[in-house]
Amino acid sequence: MIDAVVHRPNYVPERQRAYQASHSPIYYRPPRSRLYLGAYFTLFGVGMCGTVYGVYQLTMGKPARE
């Protein structure tokens, strides 16, 4: 029962060779990294735009009523 966990082939050396042979930046080497980074930067950009908009709205205020 525990043989499936204990007696497994070691894939670390071949994966390490694949990572080190690549000339792309380290954050683009893992699988699906472009998807994760794209989603992160999109959410970051939307959050920053919302923050800038909120700060603009707070600093400009409402027009004075007469």
Backbone atoms as SQL, in Angstrom:
CREATE TABLE atoms (id INTEGER PRIMARY KEY, chain TEXT, resi INTEGER, resn TEXT, atom TEXT, x REAL, y REAL, z REAL);
INSERT INTO atoms VALUES
  (1, 'A', 1, 'MET', 'N', 0.817, -1.190, 0.000),
  (2, 'A', 1, 'MET', 'CA', 0.000, 0.000, 0.000),
  (3, 'A', 1, 'MET', 'C', 0.866, 1.260, 0.000),
  (4, 'A', 2, 'ILE', 'N', 1.926, 1.268, 0.758),
  (5, 'A', 2, 'ILE', 'CA', 2.775, 2.448, 0.829),
  (6, 'A', 2, 'ILE', 'C', 3.825, 2.469, -0.299),
  (7, 'A', 3, 'ASP', 'N', 3.929, 1.372, -1.053),
  (8, 'A', 3, 'ASP', 'CA', 4.892, 1.324, -2.157),
  (9, 'A', 3, 'ASP', 'C', 4.625, 2.391, -3.210),
  (10, 'A', 4, 'ALA', 'N', 3.364, 2.772, -3.418),
  (11, 'A', 4, 'ALA', 'CA', 3.039, 3.795, -4.412),
  (12, 'A', 4, 'ALA', 'C', 3.589, 5.153, -4.018),
  (13, 'A', 5, 'VAL', 'N', 3.819, 5.353, -2.733),
  (14, 'A', 5, 'VAL', 'CA', 4.343, 6.623, -2.252),
  (15, 'A', 5, 'VAL', 'C', 5.862, 6.574, -2.116),
  (16, 'A', 6, 'VAL', 'N', 6.377, 5.446, -1.683),
  (17, 'A', 6, 'VAL', 'CA', 7.797, 5.343, -1.369),
  (18, 'A', 6, 'VAL', 'C', 8.642, 5.035, -2.605),
  (19, 'A', 7, 'HIS', 'N', 8.243, 4.079, -3.394),
  (20, 'A', 7, 'HIS', 'CA', 9.042, 3.628, -4.532),
  (21, 'A', 7, 'HIS', 'C', 8.592, 4.328, -5.809),
  (22, 'A', 8, 'ARG', 'N', 8.942, 5.586, -5.915),
  (23, 'A', 8, 'ARG', 'CA', 8.594, 6.371, -7.101),
  (24, 'A', 8, 'ARG', 'C', 9.867, 6.818, -7.780),
  (25, 'A', 9, 'PRO', 'N', 9.852, 6.947, -9.101),
  (26, 'A', 9, 'PRO', 'CA', 11.052, 7.428, -9.795),
  (27, 'A', 9, 'PRO', 'C', 11.331, 8.892, -9.449),
  (28, 'A', 10, 'ASN', 'N', 12.597, 9.255, -9.458),
  (29, 'A', 10, 'ASN', 'CA', 13.011, 10.610, -9.125),
  (30, 'A', 10, 'ASN', 'C', 13.115, 11.417, -10.427),
  (31, 'A', 11, 'TYR', 'N', 12.195, 12.342, -10.628),
  (32, 'A', 11, 'TYR', 'CA', 12.175, 13.160, -11.838),
  (33, 'A', 11, 'TYR', 'C', 12.863, 14.508, -11.644),
  (34, 'A', 12, 'VAL', 'N', 13.399, 14.758, -10.484),
  (35, 'A', 12, 'VAL', 'CA', 13.995, 16.061, -10.183),
  (36, 'A', 12, 'VAL', 'C', 15.170, 16.383, -11.103),
  (37, 'A', 13, 'PRO', 'N', 16.131, 15.478, -11.331),
  (38, 'A', 13, 'PRO', 'CA', 17.267, 15.842, -12.187),
  (39, 'A', 13, 'PRO', 'C', 16.870, 16.220, -13.616),
  (40, 'A', 14, 'GLU', 'N', 15.938, 15.498, -14.223),
  (41, 'A', 14, 'GLU', 'CA', 15.571, 15.842, -15.591),
  (42, 'A', 14, 'GLU', 'C', 14.765, 17.136, -15.645),
  (43, 'A', 15, 'ARG', 'N', 13.937, 17.387, -14.652),
  (44, 'A', 15, 'ARG', 'CA', 13.204, 18.663, -14.615),
  (45, 'A', 15, 'ARG', 'C', 14.162, 19.824, -14.338),
  (46, 'A', 16, 'GLN', 'N', 15.167, 19.580, -13.522),
  (47, 'A', 16, 'GLN', 'CA', 16.157, 20.612, -13.245),
  (48, 'A', 16, 'GLN', 'C', 16.946, 20.947, -14.510),
  (49, 'A', 17, 'ARG', 'N', 17.309, 19.925, -15.292),
  (50, 'A', 17, 'ARG', 'CA', 17.999, 20.173, -16.559),
  (51, 'A', 17, 'ARG', 'C', 17.130, 20.977, -17.511),
  (52, 'A', 18, 'ALA', 'N', 15.843, 20.678, -17.552),
  (53, 'A', 18, 'ALA', 'CA', 14.934, 21.407, -18.430),
  (54, 'A', 18, 'ALA', 'C', 14.823, 22.878, -18.013),
  (55, 'A', 19, 'TYR', 'N', 14.743, 23.141, -16.720),
  (56, 'A', 19, 'TYR', 'CA', 14.670, 24.524, -16.242),
  (57, 'A', 19, 'TYR', 'C', 15.964, 25.270, -16.555),
  (58, 'A', 20, 'GLN', 'N', 17.101, 24.627, -16.330),
  (59, 'A', 20, 'GLN', 'CA', 18.381, 25.308, -16.505),
  (60, 'A', 20, 'GLN', 'C', 18.747, 25.464, -17.971),
  (61, 'A', 21, 'ALA', 'N', 18.201, 24.637, -18.861),
  (62, 'A', 21, 'ALA', 'CA', 18.524, 24.734, -20.281),
  (63, 'A', 21, 'ALA', 'C', 17.746, 25.847, -20.968),
  (64, 'A', 22, 'SER', 'N', 16.647, 26.268, -20.373),
  (65, 'A', 22, 'SER', 'CA', 15.811, 27.302, -20.971),
  (66, 'A', 22, 'SER', 'C', 16.474, 28.670, -20.808),
  (67, 'A', 23, 'HIS', 'N', 16.306, 29.516, -21.830),
  (68, 'A', 23, 'HIS', 'CA', 16.894, 30.855, -21.792),
  (69, 'A', 23, 'HIS', 'C', 15.849, 31.931, -21.463),
  (70, 'A', 24, 'SER', 'N', 14.627, 31.516, -21.195),
  (71, 'A', 24, 'SER', 'CA', 13.598, 32.484, -20.839),
  (72, 'A', 24, 'SER', 'C', 13.746, 32.875, -19.362),
  (73, 'A', 25, 'PRO', 'N', 13.157, 33.987, -18.964),
  (74, 'A', 25, 'PRO', 'CA', 13.230, 34.386, -17.549),
  (75, 'A', 25, 'PRO', 'C', 12.634, 33.304, -16.648),
  (76, 'A', 26, 'ILE', 'N', 13.089, 33.245, -15.427),
  (77, 'A', 26, 'ILE', 'CA', 12.710, 32.176, -14.510),
  (78, 'A', 26, 'ILE', 'C', 11.212, 32.168, -14.237),
  (79, 'A', 27, 'TYR', 'N', 10.562, 33.326, -14.264),
  (80, 'A', 27, 'TYR', 'CA', 9.132, 33.364, -13.974),
  (81, 'A', 27, 'TYR', 'C', 8.297, 32.910, -15.156),
  (82, 'A', 28, 'TYR', 'N', 8.890, 32.684, -16.343),
  (83, 'A', 28, 'TYR', 'CA', 8.166, 32.139, -17.489),
  (84, 'A', 28, 'TYR', 'C', 8.455, 30.665, -17.718),
  (85, 'A', 29, 'ARG', 'N', 9.295, 30.043, -16.946),
  (86, 'A', 29, 'ARG', 'CA', 9.689, 28.657, -17.186),
  (87, 'A', 29, 'ARG', 'C', 8.669, 27.618, -16.749),
  (88, 'A', 30, 'PRO', 'N', 7.975, 27.766, -15.630),
  (89, 'A', 30, 'PRO', 'CA', 7.020, 26.716, -15.241),
  (90, 'A', 30, 'PRO', 'C', 5.840, 26.651, -16.207),
  (91, 'A', 31, 'PRO', 'N', 5.145, 25.514, -16.244),
  (92, 'A', 31, 'PRO', 'CA', 3.959, 25.429, -17.104),
  (93, 'A', 31, 'PRO', 'C', 2.853, 26.356, -16.601),
  (94, 'A', 32, 'ARG', 'N', 2.110, 26.906, -17.533),
  (95, 'A', 32, 'ARG', 'CA', 0.988, 27.823, -17.260),
  (96, 'A', 32, 'ARG', 'C', 1.412, 29.111, -16.575),
  (97, 'A', 33, 'SER', 'N', 2.690, 29.438, -16.596),
  (98, 'A', 33, 'SER', 'CA', 3.132, 30.652, -15.911),
  (99, 'A', 33, 'SER', 'C', 2.637, 31.908, -16.622),
  (100, 'A', 34, 'ARG', 'N', 2.547, 31.879, -17.949),
  (101, 'A', 34, 'ARG', 'CA', 2.036, 33.058, -18.660),
  (102, 'A', 34, 'ARG', 'C', 0.575, 33.316, -18.293),
  (103, 'A', 35, 'LEU', 'N', -0.184, 32.255, -18.119),
  (104, 'A', 35, 'LEU', 'CA', -1.585, 32.405, -17.710),
  (105, 'A', 35, 'LEU', 'C', -1.676, 33.027, -16.327),
  (106, 'A', 36, 'TYR', 'N', -0.899, 32.514, -15.383),
  (107, 'A', 36, 'TYR', 'CA', -0.934, 33.033, -14.019),
  (108, 'A', 36, 'TYR', 'C', -0.450, 34.477, -13.951),
  (109, 'A', 37, 'LEU', 'N', 0.639, 34.778, -14.658),
  (110, 'A', 37, 'LEU', 'CA', 1.151, 36.148, -14.629),
  (111, 'A', 37, 'LEU', 'C', 0.200, 37.108, -15.333),
  (112, 'A', 38, 'GLY', 'N', -0.402, 36.658, -16.436),
  (113, 'A', 38, 'GLY', 'CA', -1.365, 37.506, -17.135),
  (114, 'A', 38, 'GLY', 'C', -2.554, 37.838, -16.255),
  (115, 'A', 39, 'ALA', 'N', -3.074, 36.836, -15.551),
  (116, 'A', 39, 'ALA', 'CA', -4.199, 37.077, -14.649),
  (117, 'A', 39, 'ALA', 'C', -3.787, 37.992, -13.501),
  (118, 'A', 40, 'TYR', 'N', -2.595, 37.771, -12.960),
  (119, 'A', 40, 'TYR', 'CA', -2.122, 38.611, -11.847),
  (120, 'A', 40, 'TYR', 'C', -1.970, 40.062, -12.289),
  (121, 'A', 41, 'PHE', 'N', -1.310, 40.293, -13.430),
  (122, 'A', 41, 'PHE', 'CA', -1.091, 41.667, -13.874),
  (123, 'A', 41, 'PHE', 'C', -2.398, 42.338, -14.289),
  (124, 'A', 42, 'THR', 'N', -3.341, 41.576, -14.821),
  (125, 'A', 42, 'THR', 'CA', -4.640, 42.153, -15.163),
  (126, 'A', 42, 'THR', 'C', -5.371, 42.616, -13.901),
  (127, 'A', 43, 'LEU', 'N', -5.420, 41.735, -12.901),
  (128, 'A', 43, 'LEU', 'CA', -6.085, 42.119, -11.652),
  (129, 'A', 43, 'LEU', 'C', -5.358, 43.263, -10.952),
  (130, 'A', 44, 'PHE', 'N', -4.035, 43.251, -11.018),
  (131, 'A', 44, 'PHE', 'CA', -3.260, 44.341, -10.430),
  (132, 'A', 44, 'PHE', 'C', -3.563, 45.658, -11.136),
  (133, 'A', 45, 'GLY', 'N', -3.622, 45.632, -12.459),
  (134, 'A', 45, 'GLY', 'CA', -3.915, 46.843, -13.227),
  (135, 'A', 45, 'GLY', 'C', -5.307, 47.377, -12.945),
  (136, 'A', 46, 'VAL', 'N', -6.285, 46.477, -12.876),
  (137, 'A', 46, 'VAL', 'CA', -7.651, 46.909, -12.573),
  (138, 'A', 46, 'VAL', 'C', -7.714, 47.496, -11.163),
  (139, 'A', 47, 'GLY', 'N', -7.030, 46.869, -10.225),
  (140, 'A', 47, 'GLY', 'CA', -6.999, 47.395, -8.860),
  (141, 'A', 47, 'GLY', 'C', -6.334, 48.754, -8.786),
  (142, 'A', 48, 'MET', 'N', -5.253, 48.940, -9.504),
  (143, 'A', 48, 'MET', 'CA', -4.567, 50.240, -9.489),
  (144, 'A', 48, 'MET', 'C', -5.421, 51.318, -10.150),
  (145, 'A', 49, 'CYS', 'N', -6.109, 50.972, -11.247),
  (146, 'A', 49, 'CYS', 'CA', -6.998, 51.950, -11.882),
  (147, 'A', 49, 'CYS', 'C', -8.132, 52.347, -10.942),
  (148, 'A', 50, 'GLY', 'N', -8.698, 51.378, -10.229),
  (149, 'A', 50, 'GLY', 'CA', -9.744, 51.682, -9.263),
  (150, 'A', 50, 'GLY', 'C', -9.240, 52.554, -8.131),
  (151, 'A', 51, 'THR', 'N', -8.020, 52.308, -7.681),
  (152, 'A', 51, 'THR', 'CA', -7.437, 53.117, -6.613),
  (153, 'A', 51, 'THR', 'C', -7.206, 54.545, -7.074),
  (154, 'A', 52, 'VAL', 'N', -6.653, 54.696, -8.264),
  (155, 'A', 52, 'VAL', 'CA', -6.399, 56.042, -8.794),
  (156, 'A', 52, 'VAL', 'C', -7.715, 56.782, -9.005),
  (157, 'A', 53, 'TYR', 'N', -8.723, 56.092, -9.507),
  (158, 'A', 53, 'TYR', 'CA', -10.029, 56.716, -9.699),
  (159, 'A', 53, 'TYR', 'C', -10.621, 57.152, -8.359),
  (160, 'A', 54, 'GLY', 'N', -10.525, 56.302, -7.349),
  (161, 'A', 54, 'GLY', 'CA', -11.044, 56.648, -6.030),
  (162, 'A', 54, 'GLY', 'C', -10.327, 57.837, -5.422),
  (163, 'A', 55, 'VAL', 'N', -9.024, 57.873, -5.554),
  (164, 'A', 55, 'VAL', 'CA', -8.253, 59.003, -5.025),
  (165, 'A', 55, 'VAL', 'C', -8.621, 60.281, -5.772),
  (166, 'A', 56, 'TYR', 'N', -8.801, 60.182, -7.086),
  (167, 'A', 56, 'TYR', 'CA', -9.205, 61.343, -7.873),
  (168, 'A', 56, 'TYR', 'C', -10.571, 61.852, -7.407),
  (169, 'A', 57, 'GLN', 'N', -11.506, 60.926, -7.206),
  (170, 'A', 57, 'GLN', 'CA', -12.841, 61.325, -6.761),
  (171, 'A', 57, 'GLN', 'C', -12.792, 61.968, -5.372),
  (172, 'A', 58, 'LEU', 'N', -11.953, 61.462, -4.492),
  (173, 'A', 58, 'LEU', 'CA', -11.842, 62.043, -3.151),
  (174, 'A', 58, 'LEU', 'C', -11.196, 63.421, -3.180),
  (175, 'A', 59, 'THR', 'N', -10.205, 63.615, -4.029),
  (176, 'A', 59, 'THR', 'CA', -9.516, 64.908, -4.054),
  (177, 'A', 59, 'THR', 'C', -10.320, 65.976, -4.770),
  (178, 'A', 60, 'MET', 'N', -11.074, 65.599, -5.792),
  (179, 'A', 60, 'MET', 'CA', -11.823, 66.608, -6.532),
  (180, 'A', 60, 'MET', 'C', -13.112, 66.978, -5.786),
  (181, 'A', 61, 'GLY', 'N', -13.699, 66.064, -5.099),
  (182, 'A', 61, 'GLY', 'CA', -14.901, 66.359, -4.320),
  (183, 'A', 61, 'GLY', 'C', -16.099, 66.623, -5.205),
  (184, 'A', 62, 'LYS', 'N', -17.190, 66.998, -4.541),
  (185, 'A', 62, 'LYS', 'CA', -18.418, 67.309, -5.264),
  (186, 'A', 62, 'LYS', 'C', -18.461, 68.818, -5.540),
  (187, 'A', 63, 'PRO', 'N', -19.113, 69.220, -6.621),
  (188, 'A', 63, 'PRO', 'CA', -19.240, 70.669, -6.877),
  (189, 'A', 63, 'PRO', 'C', -20.125, 71.332, -5.827),
  (190, 'A', 64, 'ALA', 'N', -19.820, 72.573, -5.522),
  (191, 'A', 64, 'ALA', 'CA', -20.569, 73.295, -4.497),
  (192, 'A', 64, 'ALA', 'C', -21.959, 73.623, -4.995),
  (193, 'A', 65, 'ARG', 'N', -22.960, 73.476, -4.116),
  (194, 'A', 65, 'ARG', 'CA', -24.332, 73.805, -4.480),
  (195, 'A', 65, 'ARG', 'C', -24.594, 75.274, -4.140),
  (196, 'A', 66, 'GLU', 'N', -25.432, 75.856, -4.922),
  (197, 'A', 66, 'GLU', 'CA', -25.767, 77.264, -4.664),
  (198, 'A', 66, 'GLU', 'C', -27.146, 77.418, -4.097);
